[in-house]
Amino acid sequence: MASPSYDVLVLGEVLVEIHTDTAPRDAVAGTPARISYSGDALNAAAAAAAAGARTALLAVVGDDDLSVPLLRRATDLGVDVSHVRRAPRPNGAYLLCADTGGEREFVYWRTGGAGSTLAPSHVDSWRTLLTSARSLITSGITGALSPTAREAVLDAARTVHAAGGHLTYDPNYRARLTGRDEARELLARIAPLTGLLKTSCPGDALALVDTADPATAAARYRALGARAVAVTAGAGRLLLDDGTGPAHHPVPVNPRAVDATGAGDCFTGTATARLALGDTLADAVAYGTAAASLSVSGRGGTGHVPAFTETTALAARHRRARGVL
């Protein structure tokens, strides 16, 4: 049997990132800022590629001039963008202000953007890729961009699942994008297709499964059909439930933390890549937590995407410190 074309496909939105050290309410004429590129899909895809996976981005980008450097950045991060589609819309963007204490403020401009035009017709054009890939990553953010994007997420998830591939799903609940009822309905439909569901607590869990307790949240997501659930619960805390009972996985501490933007996506991309490449769930999670910890050394969603040699070294040191061989 021929090997799949890709180890990891990532379906979602890419955003222009405008980063400033000044809180939005304090921004004045002349406030300095820098441009980068992010979005949960690009963050996860970059992490998957860094972890050694053949990775492609399935997205719709705009027709403005920023699409050129946006796609160049994705390519520089090791992500195949040859299947990205275009739409006669602007790219979505957001302003980010973050500090080393983990506090972040965001202002988004994405309504009616290119990413919202994602539709089942795009999934049809990617059908062969989806049926031959080892895994797919997508999120509740993608499903909340528009009704057509929601159907595209479900169609892609069903296609990969039916072909025997692995699906990683992050509910990534955003109240400004979608209501709780809509997010819960999408979760209920996609959870039974999911091999790994990565979620936050209390952020996602309170809105979607009515609890602020990580173990209870994991059990409720599994009851919806997810095979394994990874729950992040603040800095340094991750709970994994694969059906054998919840287990806490300490996250390595990064003494040079700058900005936690995209850390969860980095975990998702790294863990999914390592699962696709044959690692056990426990090892994939260990690599995911190490990569996420390292990622906070950079500003923005793709400010620091750690090389896998860096990730494995930190994971090994962390295991030794815990007395785990």
Rosetta blueprint (number, residue, H / E / L):
1 M L
2 A L
3 S L
4 P L
5 S L
6 Y L
7 D L
8 V E
9 L E
10 V E
11 L E
12 G L
13 E L
14 V L
15 L E
16 V E
17 E E
18 I E
19 H E
20 T E
21 D L
22 T L
23 A L
24 P H
25 R H
26 D H
27 A L
28 V L
29 A L
30 G L
31 T L
32 P L
33 A L
34 R E
35 I E
36 S E
37 Y E
38 S E
39 G L
40 D H
41 A H
42 L H
43 N H
44 A H
45 A H
46 A H
47 A H
48 A H
49 A H
50 A H
51 A L
52 G L
53 A L
54 R L
55 T E
56 A E
57 L E
58 L E
59 A L
60 V E
61 V E
62 G L
63 D L
64 D L
65 D L
66 L L
67 S H
68 V H
69 P H
70 L H
71 L H
72 R H
73 R H
74 A H
75 T H
76 D H
77 L L
78 G L
79 V L
80 D E
81 V L
82 S L
83 H L
84 V L
85 R E
86 R E
87 A L
88 P L
89 R L
90 P L
91 N L
92 G L
93 A E
94 Y E
95 L E
96 L E
97 C E
98 A E
99 D L
100 T L
101 G L
102 G L
103 E L
104 R E
105 E E
106 F E
107 V E
108 Y E
109 W E
110 R L
111 T L
112 G L
113 G L
114 A H
115 G H
116 S H
117 T H
118 L L
119 A L
120 P H
121 S H
122 H H
123 V H
124 D H
125 S H
126 W L
127 R H
128 T H
129 L H
130 L H
131 T H
132 S H
133 A L
134 R L
135 S E
136 L E
137 I E
138 T E
139 S E
140 G H
141 I H
142 T H
143 G H
144 A H
145 L L
146 S L
147 P H
148 T H
149 A H
150 R H
151 E H
152 A H
153 V H
154 L H
155 D H
156 A H
157 A H
158 R H
159 T H
160 V H
161 H H
162 A H
163 A L
164 G L
165 G L
166 H E
167 L E
168 T E
169 Y E
170 D E
171 P L
172 N L
173 Y L
174 R L
175 A L
176 R L
177 L L
178 T L
179 G L
180 R H
181 D H
182 E H
183 A H
184 R H
185 E H
186 L H
187 L H
188 A H
189 R H
190 I H
191 A H
192 P H
193 L H
194 T L
195 G L
196 L E
197 L E
198 K E
199 T E
200 S E
201 C L
202 P L
203 G H
204 D H
205 A H
206 L H
207 A H
208 L H
209 V H
210 D L
211 T L
212 A L
213 D L
214 P H
215 A H
216 T H
217 A H
218 A H
219 A H
220 R H
221 Y H
222 R H
223 A H
224 L L
225 G L
226 A L
227 R L
228 A E
229 V E
230 A E
231 V E
232 T E
233 A L
234 G L
235 A L
236 G L
237 R L
238 L E
239 L E
240 L E
241 D E
242 D L
243 G L
244 T L
245 G L
246 P E
247 A E
248 H E
249 H L
250 P L
251 V L
252 P L
253 V L
254 N L
255 P L
256 R L
257 A L
258 V L
259 D L
260 A L
261 T L
262 G L
263 A H
264 G H
265 D H
266 C H
267 F H
268 T H
269 G H
270 T H
271 A H
272 T H
273 A H
274 R H
275 L H
276 A H
277 L L
278 G L
279 D L
280 T L
281 L H
282 A H
283 D H
284 A H
285 V H
286 A H
287 Y H
288 G H
289 T H
290 A H
291 A H
292 A H
293 S H
294 L H
295 S H
296 V L
297 S L
298 G L
299 R L
300 G L
301 G L
302 T L
303 G L
304 H L
305 V L
306 P L
307 A L
308 F H
309 T H
310 E H
311 T H
312 T H
313 A H
314 L H
315 A H
316 A H
317 R H
318 H H
319 R H
320 R H
321 A H
322 R H
323 G L
324 V L
325 L L
